[in-house]
Amino acid sequence: MSVYDVEIATLEGDAGQLMGSLAGKAALVVNVASKCGFTYQYEGLQRLHDKYADRGFTVVGVPCNQFLEQEPGGADEIREFCTLNYGVAFPITEKIEVNGDGRHPLFETLTPAADTVDGHTGDVRWNFEKWLVNGDGSVVARFGTGVEPEDPQILEQIEATLSE
């Protein structure tokens, strides 16, 4: 199943066609949280989005409250926080669960991918894990929380994916 076949609503509640609207683009899907020690990564994610948007790339933020309840707010609070504090202009989905019995189908398609650093597959380990998806919706790479958005290994994978 392609990531772009999965239905998920936007943060603002628009019907579940967000991922489908990105078909043909490369995307970096990131589980995000507003009250996490890694929240500063929003800055690098926005710079990535800005740098590559004209080449068919986007970042997609996916809020989740499963890790120490670090995304407790509702849609309006999340959007306001991201916009005011980090100037986030990339798409953000509705808040979902990424692990467990309530795992959203989007993460059913993402979590089998192996982390590029340590080979981990399966459950999301923390906020700000990242999955690079190519234009046909296949996962190209997975990066753990500690890999910064503008790390050379992410930039190289994005460049390679956009050159396909």
Secondary structure by P-SEA (a helix, b strand, c coil): cccccbbbbcccccccccccccccbbbbccccccccccccaaaaaaaaaaaccccbbbbbbbbbccccccccccaaaaaaaaaaccccccccccccccccccccaaaaaccccccccccccccccccbbbbbbccccccccccccccccccaaaaaaaaaaaac
